[in-house]
Amino acid sequence: MTSEEFDELALKSKIKFSDEEKNKAIFLLDNMLYDIQSIENLDTEGLDIMVTPLQLENVFRDDNANESYKQKEILNNASNINGDYFSIPKVIKD
C-alpha cells in the first residue's frame, strides 16, 4: 500500500493519523494484504466447503414433560397478588 493510497483511505474514513501512526498502519496493512493474497493463491481444489473448522454436533435432550408447580404454590411466594396473577407496581408512566 502506498502512502497516497493510505491517505485516500484515511480521508474517506475521516481518520487522522500522525506520521508515526501512518507508517505503522501501512506496514500492518501491507502484511495483512500479503497474508490475504497468500490465502487466495492456495489450491483448494477437491476440498470440502467448511462453515467452521470445528466439528460441531448439536446435542438435544429428550423433551420430557415433568410435573410443574401448582399456581397456588407459586402465588404463595408473591408479595402482592391480584386474583390469580402477580401484582407489580406500574413502571411506565402515562
Secondary structure, 3 states (H helix, E strand, C coil): CCHHHHHHHHHHHCCCCCHHHHHHHHHHHHHHHHHHHHHHCCCCCCCCCCCCCCCCCCCCCCCCCCCCCCHHHHHCCCCCEECCEECCCCCCCC
